[in-house]
């Protein structure tokens, strides 16, 4: 992805992540003395070393299904709100329960709390306010997400209970874009092209995207924050991309908001039917690539 491409989509990226700042409530995190802090009250925290001058480690929590490994695993990259955002935490629980019931482990990543951030939505807003330097700064933030995803994959691949050949990335919004960057050798930053598959919920479908692993994109046709939807649909004909579009569905349709609301001129609404359908299709995608 070129800097020009990042510039073109900077406002969309910012809008895509800024929703997490609305209604954020802090949950008092718990962690071991040897691990970095993690939001959402997770206590089984595993450090993830990262190449970042601001912090040495981010945090992850591993949940394994019953039985004996090695297990396939989904590395879960959240949107900007992270597990301290209540609807996101509920979403993490929903995904975790479904994956464990399918015999798939899940490694939930928190990139924000270890960096001293409730979320990184405010950071994007601050970056865009600096007109002179914002393009490079936005690209740096997006690249960091991809690098974090690669670091998390490296950690799970080294776990004795995990099958390193059956590692999937799943991301939402900013986390979905991070997952795309992590497996795209054309994108800036670190990459891992030995991923079993990628599930990207409502990501930024950027120009010249390349998928080194089978990639499923799930997005609503009313999503006017990321995408854009037409850009996601344009990836359908490229190698390794599959795109599913849900009619009448907005950005963040998987987030169990109490009621629909408008933020910064965009409409957000939880869609239970589309969420269940998308989960089933994501699980079918994972199962197909475990064979």
C-alpha positions in Angstrom: 0.0 0.0 0.0 1.4 3.4 -0.9 1.3 6.5 1.2 -1.1 8.0 -1.3 -3.5 5.1 -0.7 -3.2 5.6 3.0 -3.9 9.3 2.5 -7.0 8.6 0.4 -8.5 6.4 3.1 -7.3 8.2 6.2 -10.6 9.7 7.1 -12.4 6.4 6.6 -9.9 4.6 8.9 -10.3 7.2 11.6 -14.1 7.0 11.4 -13.9 3.2 11.5 -12.1 3.2 14.8 -13.4 6.3 16.5 -16.7 4.6 17.5 -14.9 2.8 20.2 -14.4 6.0 22.1 -18.2 6.4 22.6 -19.4 4.9 25.9 -16.1 3.3 26.8 -16.1 2.1 30.4 -13.0 0.9 32.1 -12.9 -2.6 33.5 -10.3 -3.1 36.2 -7.8 -5.4 34.6 -6.1 -8.3 36.3 -2.7 -9.6 35.4 0.2 -11.5 36.7 3.3 -9.7 37.9 5.3 -11.1 35.0 2.9 -10.1 32.2 1.8 -6.7 30.8 -1.6 -5.3 31.8 -4.6 -6.5 29.8 -8.1 -5.1 29.7 -11.4 -6.9 30.1 -10.5 -8.5 33.4 -8.5 -11.3 31.7 -6.2 -13.0 34.2 -4.4 -15.6 32.0 -2.2 -13.0 30.4 0.6 -14.0 28.0 3.2 -11.4 27.0 3.7 -10.7 23.3 7.1 -9.2 22.5 6.9 -6.4 20.0 9.3 -4.2 18.1 8.0 -0.9 19.4 10.2 1.8 21.1 7.2 2.8 23.3 6.6 -0.6 24.8 8.3 -4.0 24.9 5.3 -6.2 25.1 1.6 -6.2 24.4 -0.8 -8.8 25.9 -2.8 -11.9 24.9 -5.1 -14.4 26.6 -5.3 -18.0 25.3 -8.4 -20.1 25.6 -8.2 -23.8 24.6 -11.1 -26.2 24.0 -11.5 -29.5 25.9 -9.3 -32.4 24.8 -5.7 -32.9 24.0 -3.8 -30.6 21.6 -2.2 -29.5 19.5 -5.1 -27.3 18.6 -5.9 -25.0 15.7 -6.1 -21.4 16.9 -7.6 -18.1 15.9 -5.5 -15.0 16.8 -8.2 -12.4 17.5 -7.4 -8.8 16.7 -10.0 -6.4 18.2 -11.1 -3.0 16.9 -9.8 0.2 18.5 -11.9 -0.1 21.7 -10.3 -3.3 22.7 -11.7 -5.5 25.6 -12.3 -2.4 27.8 -15.1 -1.4 25.5 -18.1 -3.4 26.8 -19.8 -4.3 23.5 -16.4 -5.5 22.2 -15.8 -7.6 25.3 -19.3 -9.2 24.8 -18.3 -9.9 21.2 -15.1 -11.6 22.3 -17.1 -13.8 24.6 -19.5 -14.7 21.8 -16.6 -15.6 19.4 -14.7 -17.5 22.1 -17.6 -19.7 23.0 -18.4 -20.6 19.4 -14.8 -21.4 18.5 -14.1 -23.5 21.6 -17.3 -25.5 20.8 -15.7 -26.2 17.4 -12.5 -27.5 18.9 -10.6 -24.3 18.0 -8.5 -22.3 20.5 -8.5 -18.5 20.5 -5.8 -16.1 21.4 -7.3 -12.7 22.2 -4.8 -9.8 21.7 -4.9 -6.5 23.6 -2.7 -3.9 21.8 -4.0 -0.9 23.8 -3.9 -1.4 27.6 -0.2 -2.4 27.6 0.5 0.9 25.8 -1.4 2.9 28.5 -4.4 3.5 26.2 -8.1 2.8 27.0 -8.3 2.5 23.2 -6.4 4.0 20.3 -9.4 5.8 18.8 -8.5 9.1 20.3 -5.0 8.7 18.9 -6.4 8.6 15.4 -8.4 11.8 16.0 -5.3 13.5 17.3 -3.3 12.4 14.3 -5.8 13.8 11.8 -5.9 17.1 13.6 -2.2 17.5 12.6 -2.8 18.3 9.0 0.8 18.7 8.1 2.0 15.3 9.4 -1.2 13.2 9.5 -0.7 11.0 6.4 2.5 9.5 7.6 1.2 9.1 11.1 -2.0 7.3 10.0 0.1 4.9 7.9 2.4 4.3 10.9 -0.6 3.4 13.1 -2.0 1.0 10.5 1.4 -0.6 10.0 1.8 -1.0 13.8 -1.5 -3.0 13.9 -0.1 -5.4 11.3 3.2 -5.8 13.1 1.3 -6.5 16.4 -0.7 -9.2 14.6 2.5 -10.9 13.3 4.1 -10.7 16.8 1.0 -12.5 18.2 1.1 -15.2 15.6 4.8 -15.8 16.4 3.9 -16.4 20.0 1.1 -18.9 19.4 3.1 -20.8 16.8 5.7 -21.5 19.6 3.1 -22.9 22.0 3.3 -26.7 22.5 -0.5 -27.0 22.6 -1.0 -25.2 19.3 -0.6 -26.6 15.7 1.7 -24.0 14.0 0.3 -25.0 10.6 -3.3 -24.2 11.7 -3.1 -20.6 12.8 -5.8 -18.2 11.6 -6.1 -14.4 12.0 -9.5 -12.9 12.8 -9.9 -9.1 13.1 -12.7 -6.5 13.4 -12.4 -3.0 11.9 -8.9 -1.7 12.7 -8.1 -5.3 13.8 -9.3 -6.6 10.5 -7.1 -4.2 8.6 -4.2 -5.3 10.8 -4.9 -8.9 9.8 -4.8 -7.9 6.1 -1.5 -6.1 6.6 0.0 -9.0 8.5 -0.4 -11.4 5.5 0.2 -8.9 2.7 3.8 -8.9 1.5 3.2 -5.6 -0.3 2.1 -3.7 2.9 4.6 -1.9 5.1 5.9 -3.6 8.2 6.4 -7.2 9.2 4.5 -10.1 7.5 3.7 -13.8 8.0 2.8 -15.5 4.8 2.4 -18.9 6.4 -1.1 -18.3 7.9 -3.9 -20.9 7.4 -6.5 -18.2 6.7 -7.7 -14.7 7.5 -11.2 -13.6 8.6 -11.6 -9.9 8.3 -14.8 -8.2 9.5 -15.5 -4.8 8.0 -11.8 -3.9 7.2 -10.3 -1.1 5.2 -10.1 -2.6 1.7 -7.1 -0.7 0.6 -5.7 -0.2 -2.9 -3.4 -3.0 -4.3 -4.1 -5.4 -1.4 -2.6 -8.8 -1.8 -3.5 -11.9 0.2 -0.8 -14.5 0.8 -3.4 -16.7 2.6 -7.1 -17.5 2.0 -8.9 -14.4 3.1 -12.6 -14.0 3.9 -14.0 -10.4 4.1 -17.4 -9.8 5.8 -18.9 -6.4 5.5 -22.3 -4.7 5.3 -23.5 -2.8 2.3 -24.4 0.2 4.5 -20.9 0.4 5.9 -19.7 3.9 5.1 -16.8 4.0 7.5 -14.3 1.3 6.3 -14.4 -0.6 3.1 -15.4 1.2 1.1 -17.8 -1.7 0.2 -17.1 -1.3 -3.6 -13.3 -1.6 -2.9 -13.9 -4.8 -0.9 -16.0 -6.2 -3.7 -13.3 -5.3 -6.2 -11.0 -7.7 -4.3 -13.3 -10.7 -5.1 -11.5 -11.5 -8.3 -8.0 -11.4 -6.9 -6.2 -14.5 -5.6 -7.2 -15.7 -2.2 -10.0 -13.2 -1.6 -13.6 -14.1 -0.9 -16.0 -11.2 0.0 -19.4 -11.6 1.6 -21.7 -8.5 1.7 -24.7 -8.3 4.0 -27.6 -6.2 2.8 -28.9 -3.4 5.0 -26.0 -3.9 7.5 -23.8 -1.1 8.9 -20.3 -0.9 10.2 -19.7 -2.8 13.5 -22.8 -4.9 12.9 -21.4 -7.6 15.2 -21.2 -5.3 18.2 -24.1 -5.9 20.6 -24.9 -2.2 21.1 -28.0 -1.7 23.3 -29.6 0.4 20.6 -28.8 1.9 17.2 -27.1 5.3 17.3 -25.4 7.9 15.1 -21.8 8.9 15.5 -20.0 11.6 13.5 -22.7 11.4 10.8 -22.6 7.6 10.5 -25.2 5.1 11.6 -24.2 2.1 13.8 -26.5 -0.8 14.6 -26.1 -4.3 15.9 -27.6 -6.9 13.6 -28.2 -10.2 15.4 -29.2 -12.2 12.3 -26.2 -11.0 10.2 -23.9 -11.6 13.2 -25.0 -15.2 13.5 -24.8 -15.7 9.7 -21.4 -14.2 9.5 -20.2 -16.3 12.4 -21.4 -19.5 10.7 -19.8 -18.5 7.5 -16.5 -17.6 9.2 -16.5 -21.0 11.0 -17.2 -22.8 7.8 -14.3 -21.0 6.2 -12.0 -22.0 9.0 -13.2 -25.6 8.9 -12.6 -25.8 5.1 -9.0 -24.7 5.6 -8.3 -27.1 8.4 -8.7 -30.0 6.0 
